[in-house]
Amino acid sequence: MRRRRLLIFRRPWLLFSLMKVGALGIYGILLHASRLAMTDPTQARYKTLFFAGIGFSLVAIVGSALILKFRGIQWHFPIRGIILATLAGAASATTALGILLAFEAQGTPAVVMTILFTGAQLINAVLALAIDTPQAGGLRWQFLVGFQLVILDICMVTIYRPM
């Protein structure tokens, strides 16, 4: 009898996507807990952002350098790629800052992170579709209903958040 491989092993992109889901799933909780643990009510968010940046840098720099080294990649980087990657890093740091500011303004991880993730899905999908527009009839109705559900999710989480 031939064994079937799990779906995540037949589609490595899915495994890596789930790795990101797990990391982002604990991200807000860790930022919030760190901010509270800093015990400095006026500067805690910036101290947290500072160390979150160090953690991000360690993983991004060391991890990618090791992968590049083991793959024998040439150390040549096109300017356009450098600029876009730097903007992506700045967007990531802006996300962390925005989350910390939302927590400081009495937002809770359950509400802030839900709005962040659903809103980010919507923005990502709209921008991706604008950049790579599907052919006529390429958007199925289920996809459009998903958009509406994301918007509904943001509204419901905001209106009916835990008190």
DOVOTOR-165228 format. One record per residue (C-alpha): x, y, z; residue in one letter. Coordinates in nm, 3 decimals. Layout:
N
<pt xx="X" yy="Y" zz="Z" filum="A"/>
...
//
This chain:
163
<pt xx="0.000" yy="0.000" zz="0.000" filum="M"/>
<pt xx="0.139" yy="0.336" zz="-0.103" filum="R"/>
<pt xx="0.142" yy="0.599" zz="0.171" filum="R"/>
<pt xx="0.008" yy="0.940" zz="0.087" filum="R"/>
<pt xx="0.214" yy="1.232" zz="0.204" filum="R"/>
<pt xx="0.045" yy="1.500" zz="0.409" filum="L"/>
<pt xx="-0.071" yy="1.802" zz="0.212" filum="L"/>
<pt xx="0.182" yy="2.032" zz="0.381" filum="I"/>
<pt xx="0.469" yy="1.812" zz="0.261" filum="F"/>
<pt xx="0.338" yy="1.808" zz="-0.097" filum="R"/>
<pt xx="0.311" yy="2.187" zz="-0.092" filum="R"/>
<pt xx="0.610" yy="2.337" zz="0.091" filum="P"/>
<pt xx="0.470" yy="2.689" zz="0.049" filum="W"/>
<pt xx="0.182" yy="2.585" zz="0.273" filum="L"/>
<pt xx="0.419" yy="2.465" zz="0.546" filum="L"/>
<pt xx="0.610" yy="2.795" zz="0.534" filum="F"/>
<pt xx="0.285" yy="2.992" zz="0.536" filum="S"/>
<pt xx="0.171" yy="2.803" zz="0.845" filum="L"/>
<pt xx="0.506" yy="2.881" zz="1.008" filum="M"/>
<pt xx="0.429" yy="3.250" zz="0.954" filum="K"/>
<pt xx="0.074" yy="3.204" zz="1.088" filum="V"/>
<pt xx="0.213" yy="3.050" zz="1.406" filum="G"/>
<pt xx="0.469" yy="3.326" zz="1.452" filum="A"/>
<pt xx="0.214" yy="3.602" zz="1.392" filum="L"/>
<pt xx="-0.035" yy="3.422" zz="1.614" filum="G"/>
<pt xx="0.188" yy="3.480" zz="1.917" filum="I"/>
<pt xx="0.335" yy="3.812" zz="1.798" filum="Y"/>
<pt xx="0.079" yy="4.047" zz="1.950" filum="G"/>
<pt xx="0.066" yy="3.856" zz="2.277" filum="I"/>
<pt xx="0.445" yy="3.873" zz="2.307" filum="L"/>
<pt xx="0.453" yy="4.245" zz="2.226" filum="L"/>
<pt xx="0.181" yy="4.315" zz="2.482" filum="H"/>
<pt xx="0.345" yy="4.101" zz="2.752" filum="A"/>
<pt xx="0.682" yy="4.264" zz="2.683" filum="S"/>
<pt xx="0.534" yy="4.614" zz="2.708" filum="R"/>
<pt xx="0.379" yy="4.527" zz="3.043" filum="L"/>
<pt xx="0.701" yy="4.363" zz="3.166" filum="A"/>
<pt xx="0.908" yy="4.675" zz="3.089" filum="M"/>
<pt xx="0.744" yy="4.848" zz="3.391" filum="T"/>
<pt xx="0.821" yy="5.193" zz="3.250" filum="D"/>
<pt xx="0.478" yy="5.340" zz="3.173" filum="P"/>
<pt xx="0.607" yy="5.624" zz="2.955" filum="T"/>
<pt xx="0.873" yy="5.446" zz="2.750" filum="Q"/>
<pt xx="0.772" yy="5.077" zz="2.762" filum="A"/>
<pt xx="0.641" yy="5.067" zz="2.406" filum="R"/>
<pt xx="0.965" yy="5.205" zz="2.262" filum="Y"/>
<pt xx="1.179" yy="4.970" zz="2.470" filum="K"/>
<pt xx="0.966" yy="4.681" zz="2.348" filum="T"/>
<pt xx="0.997" yy="4.798" zz="1.987" filum="L"/>
<pt xx="1.374" yy="4.828" zz="2.031" filum="F"/>
<pt xx="1.411" yy="4.465" zz="2.141" filum="F"/>
<pt xx="1.153" yy="4.340" zz="1.890" filum="A"/>
<pt xx="1.370" yy="4.507" zz="1.624" filum="G"/>
<pt xx="1.677" yy="4.329" zz="1.756" filum="I"/>
<pt xx="1.495" yy="3.995" zz="1.741" filum="G"/>
<pt xx="1.371" yy="4.068" zz="1.388" filum="F"/>
<pt xx="1.719" yy="4.171" zz="1.276" filum="S"/>
<pt xx="1.881" yy="3.861" zz="1.421" filum="L"/>
<pt xx="1.643" yy="3.625" zz="1.246" filum="V"/>
<pt xx="1.641" yy="3.822" zz="0.920" filum="A"/>
<pt xx="2.015" yy="3.881" zz="0.895" filum="I"/>
<pt xx="2.155" yy="3.559" zz="1.038" filum="V"/>
<pt xx="1.888" yy="3.335" zz="0.886" filum="G"/>
<pt xx="1.911" yy="3.477" zz="0.536" filum="S"/>
<pt xx="2.293" yy="3.498" zz="0.546" filum="A"/>
<pt xx="2.313" yy="3.128" zz="0.635" filum="L"/>
<pt xx="2.072" yy="3.029" zz="0.360" filum="I"/>
<pt xx="2.258" yy="3.243" zz="0.105" filum="L"/>
<pt xx="2.594" yy="3.100" zz="0.213" filum="K"/>
<pt xx="2.481" yy="2.736" zz="0.198" filum="F"/>
<pt xx="2.322" yy="2.790" zz="-0.143" filum="R"/>
<pt xx="2.639" yy="2.952" zz="-0.276" filum="G"/>
<pt xx="2.462" yy="3.268" zz="-0.391" filum="I"/>
<pt xx="2.670" yy="3.551" zz="-0.534" filum="Q"/>
<pt xx="2.673" yy="3.859" zz="-0.313" filum="W"/>
<pt xx="2.530" yy="4.095" zz="-0.577" filum="H"/>
<pt xx="2.215" yy="4.290" zz="-0.494" filum="F"/>
<pt xx="2.023" yy="4.502" zz="-0.749" filum="P"/>
<pt xx="1.931" yy="4.851" zz="-0.622" filum="I"/>
<pt xx="1.557" yy="4.807" zz="-0.692" filum="R"/>
<pt xx="1.554" yy="4.488" zz="-0.486" filum="G"/>
<pt xx="1.739" yy="4.659" zz="-0.200" filum="I"/>
<pt xx="1.494" yy="4.950" zz="-0.197" filum="I"/>
<pt xx="1.184" yy="4.729" zz="-0.204" filum="L"/>
<pt xx="1.320" yy="4.497" zz="0.067" filum="A"/>
<pt xx="1.409" yy="4.795" zz="0.286" filum="T"/>
<pt xx="1.057" yy="4.931" zz="0.243" filum="L"/>
<pt xx="0.920" yy="4.589" zz="0.342" filum="A"/>
<pt xx="1.132" yy="4.600" zz="0.659" filum="G"/>
<pt xx="1.008" yy="4.951" zz="0.734" filum="A"/>
<pt xx="0.649" yy="4.831" zz="0.688" filum="A"/>
<pt xx="0.713" yy="4.549" zz="0.932" filum="S"/>
<pt xx="0.859" yy="4.788" zz="1.190" filum="A"/>
<pt xx="0.566" yy="5.025" zz="1.139" filum="T"/>
<pt xx="0.333" yy="4.734" zz="1.211" filum="T"/>
<pt xx="0.507" yy="4.668" zz="1.544" filum="A"/>
<pt xx="0.496" yy="5.038" zz="1.635" filum="L"/>
<pt xx="0.128" yy="5.062" zz="1.544" filum="G"/>
<pt xx="0.044" yy="4.756" zz="1.753" filum="I"/>
<pt xx="0.231" yy="4.895" zz="2.055" filum="L"/>
<pt xx="0.061" yy="5.234" zz="2.021" filum="L"/>
<pt xx="-0.278" yy="5.060" zz="1.999" filum="A"/>
<pt xx="-0.200" yy="4.866" zz="2.318" filum="F"/>
<pt xx="-0.094" yy="5.189" zz="2.489" filum="E"/>
<pt xx="-0.428" yy="5.342" zz="2.390" filum="A"/>
<pt xx="-0.607" yy="5.060" zz="2.579" filum="Q"/>
<pt xx="-0.644" yy="4.822" zz="2.286" filum="G"/>
<pt xx="-0.628" yy="4.455" zz="2.378" filum="T"/>
<pt xx="-0.440" yy="4.185" zz="2.187" filum="P"/>
<pt xx="-0.764" yy="4.003" zz="2.100" filum="A"/>
<pt xx="-0.912" yy="4.309" zz="1.930" filum="V"/>
<pt xx="-0.601" yy="4.483" zz="1.795" filum="V"/>
<pt xx="-0.452" yy="4.170" zz="1.639" filum="M"/>
<pt xx="-0.784" yy="4.058" zz="1.489" filum="T"/>
<pt xx="-0.831" yy="4.396" zz="1.320" filum="I"/>
<pt xx="-0.466" yy="4.394" zz="1.210" filum="L"/>
<pt xx="-0.479" yy="4.049" zz="1.052" filum="F"/>
<pt xx="-0.816" yy="4.085" zz="0.882" filum="T"/>
<pt xx="-0.740" yy="4.437" zz="0.762" filum="G"/>
<pt xx="-0.398" yy="4.330" zz="0.636" filum="A"/>
<pt xx="-0.559" yy="4.047" zz="0.436" filum="Q"/>
<pt xx="-0.791" yy="4.292" zz="0.269" filum="L"/>
<pt xx="-0.517" yy="4.544" zz="0.182" filum="I"/>
<pt xx="-0.284" yy="4.268" zz="0.062" filum="N"/>
<pt xx="-0.548" yy="4.114" zz="-0.163" filum="A"/>
<pt xx="-0.651" yy="4.450" zz="-0.314" filum="V"/>
<pt xx="-0.290" yy="4.551" zz="-0.383" filum="L"/>
<pt xx="-0.200" yy="4.206" zz="-0.520" filum="A"/>
<pt xx="-0.502" yy="4.220" zz="-0.754" filum="L"/>
<pt xx="-0.407" yy="4.573" zz="-0.865" filum="A"/>
<pt xx="-0.054" yy="4.460" zz="-0.945" filum="I"/>
<pt xx="-0.148" yy="4.128" zz="-1.105" filum="D"/>
<pt xx="-0.499" yy="4.183" zz="-1.240" filum="T"/>
<pt xx="-0.675" yy="3.858" zz="-1.326" filum="P"/>
<pt xx="-0.827" yy="3.807" zz="-1.670" filum="Q"/>
<pt xx="-1.196" yy="3.876" zz="-1.724" filum="A"/>
<pt xx="-1.399" yy="3.632" zz="-1.518" filum="G"/>
<pt xx="-1.093" yy="3.539" zz="-1.310" filum="G"/>
<pt xx="-1.246" yy="3.650" zz="-0.980" filum="L"/>
<pt xx="-1.490" yy="3.390" zz="-0.854" filum="R"/>
<pt xx="-1.790" yy="3.493" zz="-0.645" filum="W"/>
<pt xx="-1.655" yy="3.302" zz="-0.343" filum="Q"/>
<pt xx="-1.348" yy="3.528" zz="-0.341" filum="F"/>
<pt xx="-1.566" yy="3.839" zz="-0.343" filum="L"/>
<pt xx="-1.783" yy="3.701" zz="-0.062" filum="V"/>
<pt xx="-1.461" yy="3.641" zz="0.132" filum="G"/>
<pt xx="-1.377" yy="4.012" zz="0.093" filum="F"/>
<pt xx="-1.716" yy="4.105" zz="0.235" filum="Q"/>
<pt xx="-1.670" yy="3.865" zz="0.528" filum="L"/>
<pt xx="-1.332" yy="4.023" zz="0.610" filum="V"/>
<pt xx="-1.493" yy="4.368" zz="0.621" filum="I"/>
<pt xx="-1.776" yy="4.231" zz="0.834" filum="L"/>
<pt xx="-1.519" yy="4.070" zz="1.068" filum="D"/>
<pt xx="-1.342" yy="4.402" zz="1.125" filum="I"/>
<pt xx="-1.673" yy="4.578" zz="1.195" filum="C"/>
<pt xx="-1.800" yy="4.310" zz="1.434" filum="M"/>
<pt xx="-1.474" yy="4.286" zz="1.628" filum="V"/>
<pt xx="-1.464" yy="4.664" zz="1.665" filum="T"/>
<pt xx="-1.829" yy="4.706" zz="1.765" filum="I"/>
<pt xx="-1.864" yy="4.397" zz="1.987" filum="Y"/>
<pt xx="-1.517" yy="4.385" zz="2.141" filum="R"/>
<pt xx="-1.485" yy="4.251" zz="2.498" filum="P"/>
<pt xx="-1.519" yy="4.521" zz="2.762" filum="M"/>
//
